[in-house]
Structures are given as structure tokens and as C-alpha cells.
Amino acid sequence: MLKKILIANRGEIALRVIRTCREMGIKTVAVYSTADKDSLHVKFADEAVCIGRPQSTDSYLNIPHLMAAAEITNADAIHPGYGFLAENARFAQICGEHGIKFIGPKPEMITAMGDKITAKETMIKAGVPVVPGGGGLLESVNHAKGVAKEIGYPVILKATAGGGGKGMRVVWEESELENAFNTAKQEAAASFKNDGVYMEKFVEEPRHIEIQIAGDRYGKVCHMSERDCSIQRRHQKLVEESPSPFMTNDLREKMGEAAVKAAMAINYESVGTIEFLVDKHKNFYFMEMNTRIQVEHCVTEEVTNFDLIKEQIKIASGESISGRNYYPEMHAIECRINAEDPYNDFRPSPGKITVLHQPGGHGVRIDSHIYAGYVIPPYYDSMIGKIISIARTRQEAINTMSRALSEYVIEGVKTTIPFHQQLMRNENFRKGNFTTKFLDDFNML
């Protein structure tokens, strides 16, 4: 078993890893930028090392600084959390070259799934359903027009190195294509330093449903059922739940089997997520694989009674997984609490938290790194916490979430709590009638 883990991340996920490590008897090292010196993950780790200035490029994305911190603290492993360097194959490779275990998949696995065109080709070979589309990068507007004519409008342009909706454009007819193509390439280049884009058939009325998987070095792979992540704003998830209100037992079995096939196709070793688009007819299509722990891993933990961070660490230590699949025994909903103003187009709201009261009671879990007096820095993602409700049924989970949100008091900054309160009262959400476009017509009262 690993003895000391450096967590190459910040905020709630760093604190989440520290908690599991403490339960496992593993020492932890926190790293932090000068903007995060007062963060809880710094206070609760066994050791802490400042790695640079507030900008991510000078701290959490600075591989030499991270490796130096690992070496001076004699850490034998690095947990990357999510975001930052979590899916950086070069970082994983450098860890291995320095004799430090990267708690995640091998570099070649990250590479195989990191490029979306390569990933799609791999899935086709493995027999996993994929969205119809062109077979590679689009070389020109004329090339794009030809592919669109072949697969039929509407189509969607996507950045091959993309994520978070960057470099993504929906095109409904040919007259819109040239402008969308040029804009997508420019945005992809600015966001990822790679302007490659490809095209797929645009799936109308889609659900975003993902399957949690785990694999070990001995060839065993299992799935831990699904999460519905369809409540999104500009391709950013805001609410996740398990099980999906759209799911049937037959569909769950088919999607779980496809996810296991996908992981086995690259001999996957670690925990990860296979993301699918599911249309209104319950046809599902591979979208991408996330080779890391995800923000929304908590809902899976709660409905399966399974610690995914502990599983990551055990797999990295060379332990074998059980190989059996896990199914939801409860219903869990997660609301991401962001320091944003939902009444002002979700504008970021960094600053000092003057008053904080976090809810509790039966069926409520809070994953957060904030406290009264904490200053939310403006340099990073605006998420400051997650609230998870757990109950026997979906309606009970919604009611528990509504009650908990009414107790959640954060003053000094604007947050998305009012948005979530309104969503929990929305009749269509309560009935499970929503797609990824649900928030397009959602107006804050």
C-alpha cells in the first residue's frame, strides 16, 4: 500500500482525497498557490508545500514545481483529482519516470481516450455504439459541407482536443456552416492550442448519461451503474443524479455492458467514466471517456455505498477489484454550488464569505472547502462545494434537497443556491422530463 500521497489539486476534491487517505492510514501532502494558503485542504493535510503564484500555469499546472514538492516530501504517489493535470498523459509519464505512482491510468490509456477521434475509432472497433459522423478532422469548409451532406443536418462541430463545450457549434443548415466552422476552429485553437475539429450528427432531445467504471491491472473491469448529467448550462453540468429517471433495467444493462467493453478495449486500469448521449428513443451513443475521478462521483458513492477514491488508491497499489457490477440501492442528487450570480447570467462572484451555515440532517452530504471568513479567489473554477441528498426514492431525494437548500446560508458572495431551489420546484424536473437543453428556456424568477 502507498505510504504518502501528494494531491496535485485544490479545494473540495483535495480535501475529499485527504479524508479517504486518513481513513486508510496514508500520509498526505497538500500543494497550494499563494491564493490558496488559507484553504482547508492546506490545513488538514499532514504536510503542505506552496508551489507558486495564483495563476494555474504558475502553480497547479506547473509540473516541475509539483514534482519538486513530491520529491522534497518523499511522496510515493500523486493523486491528480479532476481538472488541471488529471488527464495529462505527459504528467503521468513524468511521475513514472521519477518513480512516483500516478493515481490514475497509464499515459497511453489517457492518450488513447484524450483525442476524441482516436477514442471514437477505438470504440467502433470494440463494438460500442457511436454517433454517426465523419471519419476524421475536417480539412476545409468544403470538406465540412461534404460530410454534413453525407450524414444529414443538423450536425455538430467539435474540437478534437475539446472539453467543456469549447470549440463546439451546432449547425442546422448549410448556410450556417462556414461561419460555424471558422468560429469553432478559432475557439479550439485559443482554448487547446489545437484547432482540429470534426463533425457528428447532432442528436436531438438528448440525455447526457454516463457510466462509472473501474478496471485493474489484472484485466478485470466492472461498472457502477449510471449518472444522469443532463441538467447543464453551456455544456457545464449543474445537477447530477443516480439512477437516471429516464433509465430502464434493460437500458442500464446494455449501457453498462457497452461501458465495460469500452474500458476493456484499452485495458483500462483505474476508475473512469464512459459518457453517452441517449436520444428520446433510448438509443445511446459513446461521447467520450473521462480517465479520472469526476466532480459527480459522490452520487455513485451514495447509491452503491462505495468509496471511489479508496478504489482508485487500491488499484494504483496493485490490488485486484471484485469484478462484479454495482447497482443503485438508493437515489442521490447532487447540486453544484458555484460562486456565481444566477440572476445576472451566472456571472462569477469571488470574494469573502462573511456568514456560512451548511445544512445537515438525515440524507444530506456536503463536500466543500469553504468556511466563514474564507476568501474565494478569482483565479479558478467557481465551484465552491457540492450538496448531495440521498433517499429511497427520487421524490424523497428532491424533497430532502429542497429542505437542505433552504438551510444553506452563504453571505458575502452570490451563489447558485437560488437557482437550485427554483429547479427543485420545477414540475418538469420533478417529473424527470428534461434533456440537455432544459435550461435553455429556464428563467430565474
Secondary structure by P-SEA (a helix, b strand, c coil): cccbbbcccccaaaaaaaaaaaaacbbbbbbbccccccccccccccbbbbccccccccccccaaaaaaaaaaacccbbbbccccccccaaaaaaaaaaccccccccaaaaaaaccaaaaaaaaaaaccccccccccccccaaaaaaaaaaacccbbbbcccccccccbbbbccccccaaaaaaaaaaaaaaccccccccccccccccbbbbbbcccccbbbbbcbbbbccccccccccccccccccccaaaaaaaaaaaaaaaaaaccccbbbbbbbbccccbbbbccccccccccaaaaaaaacccaaaaaaaaaaccccccbbbbbcbbbbbbbbcccccccccccccccccbbbbbbccccccccccccccccccccccccbbbbbbcccaaaaaaaaaaaaaaccccccccaaaaaaaaaacccccccccccccccccccc
